[in-house]
Amino acid sequence: MDLWLIGIGTGNPEHVTLEAQRALREAALILVPRKGPDKSDLAGLRHRIIAEAGATAPVQEFDYPTRDPNLPYKHRVRAWHDEIALCWQDAIAKADPHGPVALLVWGDPSLYDSTLRIATRLEPAPKLRVLPGITALHALTAAHGITFNTLAGAVTVTTGRRLRDHGWPYGAETVAVMLDGDCGFRSLDRTDLMIWWGAYLGMEEQILDHGPVVEAGPRIVEARARARADHGWIMDTYVLRPMGLD
Ligand SMILES: C[S@@+](CC[C@H](N)C(=O)[O-])C[C@H]1O[C@@H](n2cnc3c(N)ncnc32)[C@H](O)[C@@H]1O
């Protein structure tokens, strides 16, 4: 089976590349996850992207299994991936496609996304094709009009959990943080950092803020809580860098 993992960007239908649109038109089946009512607008966005590409293949929705809270984190995620692979397999078997199967992947499939890992669990192993997409980090740096790295500098991409558990990454210059449900920048014992933050990047609801963490941090904590309460969900990401570096 040919399995195409199509990066769709981070919420703006115009992030979808011409290559991705063509793949959607050429696919024989398109799989769309249903993640629950609070994320229904994201499923809606996927359907809009499919329609705007002019795709005519059947669209098969599948439900995401729930994670077992009793397992330790990594075991829980691996068991969840096994279950998702089974969900895909069921959905594909039901549709019995005669041609490539396409899966829409948020942002880019290589960045903090396990679709590629889950694909390796399918039997027989599919023939994979990956189509790149705009990542949340690209959407963030573009929205703020900043460079990702300083001149010839390095960037560390990490998660909110790691920032909270391990502090500022050793020797890091620019730190990009994803998957942070709890404003992990608050746990850092530094007063010299700038933050560039964005939520719902690429979407109508997009919110941006930036400035020294000591000033912008409390504003971001408040704006994040308010937005989360208003929308029922939030996706946000940010870049941290010591002041004065460019
Ligand atoms: C599971 S990762 C997926 C990342 C995705 N593959 C990418 O290329 O950006 C989800 C995290 O990406 C970030 N993210 C994704 N979409 C976003 C958006 N529209 N606005 C802000 N952050 C976003 C958030 O940090 C979120 O917790």
The ligand as a Tripos MOL2 file, in Angstrom:
@<TRIPOS>MOLECULE
LIG
   27    29     1     0     0
SMALL
NO_CHARGES

@<TRIPOS>ATOM
      1 C1          1.8720   17.5110   18.2960 C.3       1 LIG1
      2 S1          2.7750   18.9890   17.9700 S.3       1 LIG1
      3 C2          2.6120   19.0740   16.2430 C.3       1 LIG1
      4 C3          3.6050   20.0070   15.6020 C.3       1 LIG1
      5 C4          3.4430   20.0530   14.0840 C.3       1 LIG1
      6 N1          3.7950   18.7920   13.4750 N.3       1 LIG1
      7 C5          4.2550   21.1650   13.4540 C.2       1 LIG1
      8 O1          4.9620   20.8800   12.4560 O.co2     1 LIG1
      9 O2          4.1610   22.3040   13.9070 O.co2     1 LIG1
     10 C6          1.6140   20.1630   18.5590 C.3       1 LIG1
     11 C7          2.2930   21.4190   19.0950 C.3       1 LIG1
     12 O3          2.6620   22.2430   17.9970 O.3       1 LIG1
     13 C8          2.4330   23.6020   18.3230 C.3       1 LIG1
     14 N2          1.4090   24.1020   17.4030 N.ar      1 LIG1
     15 C9          0.8400   23.4240   16.3900 C.ar      1 LIG1
     16 N3         -0.0130   24.2040   15.7130 N.ar      1 LIG1
     17 C10         0.0210   25.4160   16.2990 C.ar      1 LIG1
     18 C11        -0.6350   26.6480   16.0530 C.ar      1 LIG1
     19 N4         -1.5050   26.7940   15.0460 N.pl3     1 LIG1
     20 N5         -0.3530   27.6900   16.8600 N.ar      1 LIG1
     21 C12         0.5260   27.5700   17.8660 C.ar      1 LIG1
     22 N6          1.1740   26.4260   18.1510 N.ar      1 LIG1
     23 C13         0.9250   25.3610   17.3800 C.ar      1 LIG1
     24 C14         1.9910   23.6570   19.7790 C.3       1 LIG1
     25 O4          3.1490   23.8240   20.5720 O.3       1 LIG1
     26 C15         1.3990   22.2920   19.9590 C.3       1 LIG1
     27 O5          1.4380   21.9000   21.3200 O.3       1 LIG1
@<TRIPOS>BOND
     1     1     2 1
     2     2     3 1
     3     2    10 1
     4     3     4 1
     5     4     5 1
     6     5     6 1
     7     5     7 1
     8     7     8 2
     9     7     9 1
    10    10    11 1
    11    11    12 1
    12    11    26 1
    13    12    13 1
    14    13    14 1
    15    13    24 1
    16    14    15 ar
    17    14    23 ar
    18    15    16 ar
    19    16    17 ar
    20    17    18 ar
    21    17    23 ar
    22    18    19 1
    23    18    20 ar
    24    20    21 ar
    25    21    22 ar
    26    22    23 ar
    27    24    25 1
    28    24    26 1
    29    26    27 1
@<TRIPOS>SUBSTRUCTURE
     1 LIG1         1 GROUP 0 **** ****
